[in-house]
């Protein structure tokens, strides 16, 4: 189903600059957008545009390097390092700054191109994103009549796994691709929430009317979306929404750069859900004991097809029973784990410009 004018007009744009002065108003606007769409355009977020531009410049320069430099350090299970994908997940390359706050200043899994000043710039930007994410979680908690720190107490930046800044390039291709490879497969994010910085269009979002609509690009704004973890936590009141890049939204001969900041709950935090009783949100009785770390391990294995430790036979192992539990939690498009598309047997090789 294609986009309609009504769908596009309804895409929520929220000005967050008044949050400190009138938190109730800003929180209510965020909550309404997150419940209906799961996506919103956030203006007045407090991250200077100059710093966003500088990070984009660093990203583009890095991705211009030869493959042997970019792939010098493959992404590890802390989500630090380089990776690339040519599969049902999509065609892209990325570089991740994950793990705890400021750990990338001394990480041994960053390629030598990332000099100390460049690492410092990435960590400074990551810290700005963390500050914004804390304000957003506070706003969501307030809108649900919870303690303002209800969500943020499970998101200490000093505890694993930490939040992940992912620099992304969707490369231009030299010829039309095998259509069984998507630009970026239809999916939901699996953490708490995501901040997406983009300067060019391409992202498509499932609207409340179930059609695909383009996420608008607003100068100086950031795209915010609810991820599966927060959707589950909120008894699915906050909506985790399918999104994608298609070959129509981003043609094969064009490239696109974006930066995604993925917010994750602490691995040691108990996995818990809320339910609504007598008009209030209360913690639900859980049918199993697990942590957000258990949940994250399952989701990370699905979305990231290769880690540096896999070649040594030391990759993460998962409990099949818990994998089944996660698959049946019932978020977004059924389980939040699989990308829609055809089987890839016999797919042709992709050539990147």
C-alpha positions as a Markdown table, in Angstrom:
| # | Residue | x | y | z |
|---|---|---|---|---|
| 1 | Unk | 0.0 | 0.0 | 0.0 |
| 2 | Unk | 1.4 | 3.4 | -0.9 |
| 3 | Unk | 1.5 | 6.6 | 1.1 |
| 4 | Unk | -1.5 | 8.9 | 1.1 |
| 5 | Unk | -1.5 | 12.6 | 1.6 |
| 6 | Unk | -3.3 | 12.2 | 4.9 |
| 7 | Unk | -0.7 | 9.8 | 6.2 |
| 8 | Unk | 2.1 | 12.3 | 5.4 |
| 9 | Unk | 0.2 | 15.2 | 7.0 |
| 10 | Unk | -0.2 | 13.2 | 10.2 |
| 11 | Unk | 3.4 | 12.4 | 10.7 |
| 12 | Unk | 4.1 | 13.9 | 14.1 |
| 13 | Unk | 6.6 | 16.7 | 14.5 |
| 14 | Unk | 7.2 | 17.6 | 18.2 |
| 15 | Unk | 9.1 | 20.7 | 19.5 |
| 16 | Unk | 10.9 | 19.4 | 22.6 |
| 17 | Unk | 12.6 | 22.8 | 23.5 |
| 18 | Unk | 9.9 | 23.6 | 26.1 |
| 19 | Unk | 10.3 | 20.3 | 28.1 |
| 20 | Unk | 12.1 | 21.9 | 31.0 |
| 21 | Unk | 9.6 | 24.7 | 31.3 |
| 22 | Unk | 6.4 | 22.7 | 30.7 |
| 23 | Unk | 7.2 | 19.0 | 31.0 |
| 24 | Unk | 3.6 | 17.9 | 31.2 |
| 25 | Unk | 2.8 | 19.5 | 27.8 |
| 26 | Unk | 5.8 | 18.1 | 26.0 |
| 27 | Unk | 5.4 | 14.7 | 27.6 |
| 28 | Unk | 1.8 | 14.5 | 26.5 |
| 29 | Unk | 2.7 | 15.3 | 22.9 |
| 30 | Unk | 5.5 | 12.7 | 22.9 |
| 31 | Unk | 3.2 | 10.1 | 24.4 |
| 32 | Unk | 0.4 | 10.7 | 21.9 |
| 33 | Unk | 2.8 | 10.4 | 18.9 |
| 34 | Unk | 4.5 | 7.3 | 20.4 |
| 35 | Unk | 1.2 | 5.6 | 21.0 |
| 36 | Unk | -0.2 | 6.2 | 17.5 |
| 37 | Unk | 2.8 | 6.2 | 15.3 |
| 38 | Unk | 5.8 | 4.9 | 17.3 |
| 39 | Unk | 7.8 | 7.5 | 15.3 |
| 40 | Unk | 8.1 | 11.2 | 15.5 |
| 41 | Unk | 10.3 | 14.1 | 14.3 |
| 42 | Unk | 11.9 | 15.9 | 17.3 |
| 43 | Unk | 12.8 | 19.5 | 17.0 |
| 44 | Unk | 14.5 | 21.5 | 19.8 |
| 45 | Unk | 16.4 | 18.4 | 21.0 |
| 46 | Unk | 19.4 | 20.3 | 22.3 |
| 47 | Unk | 22.2 | 18.7 | 20.2 |
| 48 | Unk | 23.9 | 21.5 | 18.3 |
| 49 | Unk | 23.7 | 21.1 | 14.5 |
| 50 | Unk | 27.4 | 21.9 | 14.2 |
| 51 | Unk | 28.2 | 18.8 | 16.2 |
| 52 | Unk | 25.8 | 16.7 | 14.1 |
| 53 | Unk | 27.5 | 18.0 | 10.9 |
| 54 | Unk | 30.9 | 17.3 | 12.2 |
| 55 | Unk | 30.0 | 13.7 | 13.1 |
| 56 | Unk | 28.5 | 13.2 | 9.6 |
| 57 | Unk | 31.8 | 14.5 | 8.1 |
| 58 | Unk | 33.8 | 12.0 | 10.2 |
| 59 | Unk | 31.5 | 9.2 | 9.1 |
| 60 | Unk | 31.7 | 10.0 | 5.4 |
| 61 | Unk | 35.5 | 10.3 | 5.5 |
| 62 | Unk | 35.8 | 7.0 | 7.3 |
| 63 | Unk | 33.6 | 5.1 | 4.7 |
| 64 | Unk | 35.7 | 6.6 | 1.9 |
| 65 | Unk | 38.7 | 4.6 | 3.2 |
| 66 | Unk | 39.8 | 1.3 | 1.6 |
| 67 | Unk | 38.1 | -1.8 | 2.8 |
| 68 | Unk | 41.2 | -3.1 | 4.5 |
| 69 | Unk | 41.3 | 0.0 | 6.7 |
| 70 | Unk | 37.6 | 0.0 | 7.5 |
| 71 | Unk | 37.5 | -3.7 | 8.3 |
| 72 | Unk | 40.7 | -3.7 | 10.3 |
| 73 | Unk | 38.6 | -4.4 | 13.4 |
| 74 | Unk | 35.4 | -6.4 | 12.9 |
| 75 | Unk | 32.5 | -5.7 | 15.3 |
| 76 | Unk | 32.6 | -7.6 | 18.6 |
| 77 | Unk | 29.8 | -8.6 | 20.9 |
| 78 | Unk | 30.2 | -5.2 | 22.7 |
| 79 | Unk | 29.0 | -3.8 | 19.4 |
| 80 | Unk | 32.3 | -2.0 | 18.8 |
| 81 | Unk | 33.9 | -2.1 | 15.3 |
| 82 | Unk | 33.0 | -2.4 | 11.6 |
| 83 | Unk | 30.5 | -4.6 | 9.9 |
| 84 | Unk | 28.8 | -4.9 | 6.5 |
| 85 | Unk | 25.7 | -6.7 | 5.3 |
| 86 | Unk | 24.5 | -8.1 | 2.0 |
| 87 | Unk | 21.5 | -10.2 | 2.9 |
| 88 | Unk | 17.8 | -10.2 | 3.7 |
| 89 | Unk | 18.7 | -7.6 | 6.4 |
| 90 | Unk | 19.8 | -5.2 | 3.7 |
| 91 | Unk | 22.8 | -3.9 | 1.9 |
| 92 | Unk | 24.9 | -1.5 | 4.1 |
| 93 | Unk | 28.1 | -1.0 | 6.0 |
| 94 | Unk | 28.4 | 0.4 | 9.4 |
| 95 | Unk | 30.8 | 1.3 | 12.2 |
| 96 | Unk | 29.6 | 1.0 | 15.8 |
| 97 | Unk | 30.7 | 2.7 | 19.0 |
| 98 | Unk | 29.0 | 0.6 | 21.7 |
| 99 | Unk | 29.8 | -0.5 | 25.2 |
| 100 | Unk | 29.8 | 1.8 | 28.3 |
| 101 | Unk | 30.3 | 5.5 | 28.4 |
| 102 | Unk | 33.7 | 6.8 | 27.2 |
| 103 | Unk | 35.0 | 3.2 | 26.7 |
| 104 | Unk | 35.7 | 3.8 | 23.1 |
| 105 | Unk | 38.5 | 6.2 | 24.0 |
| 106 | Unk | 40.6 | 3.2 | 24.9 |
| 107 | Unk | 38.9 | 0.4 | 23.1 |
| 108 | Unk | 41.3 | -2.0 | 21.3 |
| 109 | Unk | 38.6 | -2.8 | 18.7 |
| 110 | Unk | 38.6 | 0.4 | 16.8 |
| 111 | Unk | 40.6 | 0.6 | 13.6 |
| 112 | Unk | 43.8 | 2.7 | 13.6 |
| 113 | Unk | 42.0 | 5.3 | 11.5 |
| 114 | Unk | 40.1 | 6.3 | 14.6 |
| 115 | Unk | 42.8 | 8.5 | 16.2 |
| 116 | Unk | 42.4 | 9.8 | 19.8 |
| 117 | Unk | 40.8 | 13.1 | 18.6 |
| 118 | Unk | 38.3 | 11.2 | 16.4 |
| 119 | Unk | 37.5 | 8.8 | 19.2 |
| 120 | Unk | 36.9 | 11.8 | 21.5 |
| 121 | Unk | 34.5 | 13.4 | 19.0 |
| 122 | Unk | 32.5 | 10.2 | 18.7 |
| 123 | Unk | 32.3 | 9.8 | 22.5 |
| 124 | Unk | 31.3 | 13.4 | 23.0 |
| 125 | Unk | 28.5 | 13.0 | 20.4 |
| 126 | Unk | 27.4 | 9.7 | 22.1 |
| 127 | Unk | 27.2 | 11.5 | 25.4 |
| 128 | Unk | 25.0 | 14.2 | 24.0 |
| 129 | Unk | 22.7 | 11.6 | 22.6 |
| 130 | Unk | 22.6 | 9.8 | 26.0 |
| 131 | Unk | 21.5 | 13.1 | 27.6 |
| 132 | Unk | 18.7 | 13.5 | 25.1 |
| 133 | Unk | 17.6 | 9.8 | 25.6 |
| 134 | Unk | 17.4 | 10.3 | 29.3 |
| 135 | Unk | 15.1 | 13.3 | 28.9 |
| 136 | Unk | 12.9 | 11.3 | 26.5 |
| 137 | Unk | 12.6 | 8.4 | 28.9 |
| 138 | Unk | 11.7 | 10.8 | 31.7 |
| 139 | Unk | 9.0 | 12.3 | 29.5 |
| 140 | Unk | 7.5 | 8.9 | 28.7 |
| 141 | Unk | 7.5 | 7.9 | 32.4 |
| 142 | Unk | 5.8 | 11.2 | 33.4 |
| 143 | Unk | 3.1 | 10.7 | 30.7 |
| 144 | Unk | 2.3 | 7.3 | 32.3 |
| 145 | Unk | 2.2 | 8.7 | 35.8 |
| 146 | Unk | 5.3 | 6.8 | 36.8 |
| 147 | Unk | 8.3 | 8.1 | 38.7 |
| 148 | Unk | 10.2 | 10.3 | 36.3 |
| 149 | Unk | 13.2 | 8.0 | 36.7 |
| 150 | Unk | 11.3 | 4.8 | 36.2 |
| 151 | Unk | 12.9 | 3.9 | 32.9 |
| 152 | Unk | 16.2 | 5.8 | 33.2 |
| 153 | Unk | 17.3 | 3.9 | 36.3 |
| 154 | Unk | 17.7 | 0.8 | 34.2 |
| 155 | Unk | 19.8 | 2.7 | 31.7 |
| 156 | Unk | 23.0 | 3.7 | 33.4 |
| 157 | Unk | 25.6 | 4.6 | 30.7 |
| 158 | Unk | 28.2 | 3.1 | 32.9 |
| 159 | Unk | 26.8 | -0.4 | 32.9 |
| 160 | Unk | 26.8 | -2.9 | 30.0 |
| 161 | Unk | 25.8 | -3.2 | 27.3 |
| 162 | Unk | 25.7 | 0.6 | 26.9 |
| 163 | Unk | 24.1 | 2.5 | 24.1 |
| 164 | Unk | 25.3 | 2.2 | 20.5 |
| 165 | Unk | 26.2 | 4.9 | 18.0 |
| 166 | Unk | 26.1 | 3.3 | 14.6 |
| 167 | Unk | 27.5 | 5.2 | 11.6 |
| 168 | Unk | 25.8 | 3.9 | 8.5 |
| 169 | Unk | 26.4 | 4.0 | 4.7 |
| 170 | Unk | 23.9 | 2.6 | 2.3 |
| 171 | Unk | 26.2 | 2.3 | -0.7 |
| 172 | Unk | 25.5 | 3.2 | -4.3 |
| 173 | Unk | 25.6 | 0.1 | -6.6 |
| 174 | Unk | 27.1 | -0.2 | -10.0 |
| 175 | Unk | 24.1 | -2.1 | -11.5 |
| 176 | Unk | 20.5 | -2.8 | -10.5 |
| 177 | Unk | 20.5 | -5.3 | -7.6 |
| 178 | Unk | 18.9 | -8.7 | -7.2 |
| 179 | Unk | 15.5 | -7.6 | -5.9 |
| 180 | Unk | 15.6 | -10.3 | -3.2 |
| 181 | Unk | 18.1 | -8.1 | -1.4 |
| 182 | Unk | 16.3 | -5.1 | 0.2 |
| 183 | Unk | 17.9 | -1.7 | 0.7 |
| 184 | Unk | 17.0 | -2.2 | 4.4 |
| 185 | Unk | 14.6 | -5.0 | 5.3 |
| 186 | Unk | 11.3 | -4.3 | 7.1 |
| 187 | Unk | 12.0 | -4.5 | 10.8 |
| 188 | Unk | 11.5 | -3.1 | 14.2 |
| 189 | Unk | 14.4 | -2.0 | 16.5 |
| 190 | Unk | 15.0 | -4.2 | 19.5 |
| 191 | Unk | 16.3 | -1.9 | 22.3 |
| 192 | Unk | 14.5 | 0.9 | 24.2 |
| 193 | Unk | 14.4 | 3.7 | 21.6 |
| 194 | Unk | 16.4 | 5.0 | 18.7 |
| 195 | Unk | 17.6 | 8.4 | 17.6 |
| 196 | Unk | 18.2 | 8.7 | 13.9 |
| 197 | Unk | 20.1 | 11.5 | 12.3 |
| 198 | Unk | 19.6 | 11.8 | 8.5 |
| 199 | Unk | 20.0 | 14.5 | 5.9 |
| 200 | Unk | 18.4 | 12.8 | 3.0 |
| 201 | Unk | 15.1 | 11.0 | 2.6 |
| 202 | Unk | 14.7 | 7.3 | 2.2 |
| 203 | Unk | 13.3 | 5.9 | 5.5 |
| 204 | Unk | 9.8 | 4.6 | 5.2 |
| 205 | Unk | 7.5 | 4.0 | 8.2 |
| 206 | Unk | 4.3 | 1.9 | 8.5 |
| 207 | Unk | 1.6 | 4.4 | 9.3 |
| 208 | Unk | -1.3 | 3.9 | 11.7 |
| 209 | Unk | -3.4 | 3.2 | 8.5 |
| 210 | Unk | -1.0 | 0.4 | 7.6 |
| 211 | Unk | 0.5 | 2.1 | 4.6 |
| 212 | Unk | 4.2 | 2.9 | 3.9 |
| 213 | Unk | 4.9 | 6.6 | 4.3 |
| 214 | Unk | 8.2 | 8.5 | 3.9 |
| 215 | Unk | 9.7 | 9.9 | 7.1 |
| 216 | Unk | 10.1 | 13.7 | 6.4 |
| 217 | Unk | 13.5 | 15.3 | 6.7 |
| 218 | Unk | 13.3 | 18.4 | 8.9 |
| 219 | Unk | 16.4 | 20.6 | 9.2 |
| 220 | Unk | 17.9 | 20.5 | 12.6 |
| 221 | Unk | 15.5 | 17.7 | 13.8 |
| 222 | Unk | 16.1 | 14.1 | 14.8 |
| 223 | Unk | 13.9 | 11.1 | 14.1 |
| 224 | Unk | 12.8 | 9.2 | 17.2 |
| 225 | Unk | 11.3 | 5.8 | 17.3 |
| 226 | Unk | 10.1 | 3.4 | 20.0 |
| 227 | Unk | 11.9 | 0.0 | 20.0 |
| 228 | Unk | 10.6 | -3.4 | 21.0 |
| 229 | Unk | 12.1 | -3.3 | 24.5 |
| 230 | Unk | 10.2 | -0.2 | 25.6 |
| 231 | Unk | 7.0 | -1.3 | 23.8 |
| 232 | Unk | 7.0 | -4.6 | 25.7 |
| 233 | Unk | 7.9 | -2.7 | 28.9 |
| 234 | Unk | 4.9 | -0.4 | 28.5 |
| 235 | Unk | 2.4 | -3.2 | 27.8 |
| 236 | Unk | 2.6 | -2.3 | 24.1 |
| 237 | Unk | 1.0 | 1.1 | 24.8 |
| 238 | Unk | 4.1 | 2.7 | 23.2 |
| 239 | Unk | 4.3 | 1.4 | 19.7 |
| 240 | Unk | 7.2 | -0.3 | 18.1 |
| 241 | Unk | 6.7 | 0.3 | 14.4 |
| 242 | Unk | 8.0 | -1.4 | 11.2 |
| 243 | Unk | 10.3 | 0.7 | 9.0 |
| 244 | Unk | 12.5 | 0.1 | 6.0 |
| 245 | Unk | 14.4 | 1.5 | 3.1 |
| 246 | Unk | 13.2 | 0.4 | -0.3 |
| 247 | Unk | 14.8 | 0.6 | -3.7 |
| 248 | Unk | 12.1 | 3.1 | -4.7 |
| 249 | Unk | 12.9 | 5.4 | -1.7 |
| 250 | Unk | 16.6 | 5.1 | -2.2 |
| 251 | Unk | 17.5 | 4.1 | -5.8 |
| 252 | Unk | 20.4 | 1.7 | -6.4 |
| 253 | Unk | 22.8 | 4.3 | -7.9 |
| 254 | Unk | 22.6 | 6.7 | -4.9 |
| 255 | Unk | 24.3 | 6.3 | -1.5 |
| 256 | Unk | 22.9 | 7.5 | 1.8 |
| 257 | Unk | 24.5 | 8.3 | 5.1 |
| 258 | Unk | 22.8 | 8.2 | 8.5 |
| 259 | Unk | 23.7 | 7.9 | 12.1 |
| 260 | Unk | 21.6 | 5.8 | 14.6 |
| 261 | Unk | 21.8 | 5.9 | 18.3 |
| 262 | Unk | 20.4 | 2.8 | 19.8 |
| 263 | Unk | 19.4 | 3.0 | 23.5 |
| 264 | Unk | 19.6 | -0.2 | 25.5 |
| 265 | Unk | 18.5 | -1.1 | 29.0 |
| 266 | Unk | 21.3 | -2.4 | 31.3 |
| 267 | Unk | 22.0 | -6.1 | 30.9 |
| 268 | Unk | 21.6 | -6.7 | 34.6 |
| 269 | Unk | 18.2 | -5.0 | 34.8 |
| 270 | Unk | 15.3 | -7.5 | 35.3 |
| 271 | Unk | 13.2 | -7.9 | 32.3 |
| 272 | Unk | 9.8 | -6.7 | 33.4 |
| 273 | Unk | 6.5 | -5.5 | 31.8 |
| 274 | Unk | 3.9 | -3.1 | 32.9 |
| 275 | Unk | 0.1 | -3.6 | 32.9 |
| 276 | Unk | -2.7 | -1.2 | 33.4 |
| 277 | Unk | -4.9 | -1.9 | 36.5 |
| 278 | Unk | -7.6 | 0.5 | 37.8 |
| 279 | Unk | -6.3 | 3.3 | 35.6 |
| 280 | Unk | -2.7 | 3.0 | 36.7 |
| 281 | Unk | 0.4 | 1.3 | 35.3 |
| 282 | Unk | 1.8 | -1.4 | 37.6 |
| 283 | Unk | 4.4 | -4.1 | 37.2 |
| 284 | Unk | 3.0 | -7.3 | 35.8 |
| 285 | Unk | 3.7 | -10.8 | 37.1 |
| 286 | Unk | 6.3 | -12.4 | 34.9 |
| 287 | Unk | 5.9 | -16.0 | 33.7 |
| 288 | Unk | 9.7 | -16.3 | 33.6 |
| 289 | Unk | 12.8 | -14.8 | 35.2 |
| 290 | Unk | 15.2 | -13.1 | 32.8 |
| 291 | Unk | 17.2 | -9.9 | 32.4 |
| 292 | Unk | 17.3 | -7.4 | 29.6 |
| 293 | Unk | 20.7 | -8.9 | 28.9 |
| 294 | Unk | 19.1 | -12.2 | 28.1 |
| 295 | Unk | 16.7 | -10.6 | 25.8 |
| 296 | Unk | 19.4 | -8.5 | 24.1 |
| 297 | Unk | 21.6 | -11.5 | 23.5 |
| 298 | Unk | 18.8 | -13.1 | 21.4 |
| 299 | Unk | 18.0 | -10.0 | 19.5 |
| 300 | Unk | 21.6 | -9.1 | 18.8 |
| 301 | Unk | 22.4 | -12.5 | 17.4 |
| 302 | Unk | 19.5 | -12.2 | 14.9 |
| 303 | Unk | 20.3 | -8.7 | 13.7 |
| 304 | Unk | 24.1 | -9.0 | 13.5 |
| 305 | Unk | 25.0 | -12.0 | 11.5 |
| 306 | Unk | 28.7 | -12.0 | 12.3 |
| 307 | Unk | 31.0 | -11.2 | 15.2 |
| 308 | Unk | 34.7 | -11.2 | 15.5 |
| 309 | Unk | 34.6 | -14.1 | 18.0 |
| 310 | Unk | 32.6 | -16.3 | 15.6 |
| 311 | Unk | 35.7 | -17.2 | 13.6 |
| 312 | Unk | 37.3 | -18.6 | 16.8 |
| 313 | Unk | 34.2 | -20.6 | 17.7 |
| 314 | Unk | 33.7 | -18.2 | 20.7 |
| 315 | Unk | 30.5 | -16.5 | 19.6 |
| 316 | Unk | 27.6 | -16.0 | 22.0 |
| 317 | Unk | 25.5 | -19.1 | 22.7 |
| 318 | Unk | 21.8 | -18.9 | 23.4 |
| 319 | Unk | 19.3 | -21.0 | 25.3 |
| 320 | Unk | 16.9 | -22.4 | 22.7 |
| 321 | Unk | 14.0 | -22.2 | 25.2 |
| 322 | Unk | 14.5 | -18.5 | 25.8 |
| 323 | Unk | 14.9 | -17.9 | 22.1 |
| 324 | Unk | 11.4 | -19.4 | 21.7 |
| 325 | Unk | 10.1 | -17.1 | 24.5 |
| 326 | Unk | 11.5 | -14.0 | 22.9 |
| 327 | Unk | 10.1 | -15.1 | 19.5 |
| 328 | Unk | 6.6 | -15.3 | 20.9 |
| 329 | Unk | 6.5 | -12.0 | 22.9 |
| 330 | Unk | 4.4 | -10.6 | 20.2 |
| 331 | Unk | 5.7 | -7.1 | 19.3 |
| 332 | Unk | 5.2 | -5.3 | 16.0 |
| 333 | Unk | 5.0 | -7.7 | 13.1 |
| 334 | Unk | 4.6 | -10.9 | 15.2 |
| 335 | Unk | 8.0 | -11.4 | 16.9 |
| 336 | Unk | 10.2 | -8.5 | 15.9 |
| 337 | Unk | 13.0 | -10.9 | 14.8 |
| 338 | Unk | 12.5 | -11.9 | 11.2 |
| 339 | Unk | 12.9 | -9.8 | 8.1 |
| 340 | Unk | 10.2 | -10.1 | 5.5 |
| 341 | Unk | 11.4 | -11.3 | 2.1 |
| 342 | Unk | 12.1 | -14.2 | -0.2 |
| 343 | Unk | 14.6 | -17.0 | 0.4 |
| 344 | Unk | 18.1 | -16.1 | -0.8 |
| 345 | Unk | 19.1 | -19.3 | -2.5 |
| 346 | Unk | 20.7 | -18.5 | -5.8 |
| 347 | Unk | 20.8 | -14.8 | -5.2 |
| 348 | Unk | 23.3 | -12.9 | -7.3 |
| 349 | Unk | 26.4 | -11.1 | -6.0 |
| 350 | Unk | 26.0 | -7.4 | -5.2 |
| 351 | Unk | 28.6 | -5.0 | -6.6 |
| 352 | Unk | 29.2 | -1.8 | -4.6 |
| 353 | Unk | 30.5 | 1.3 | -6.3 |
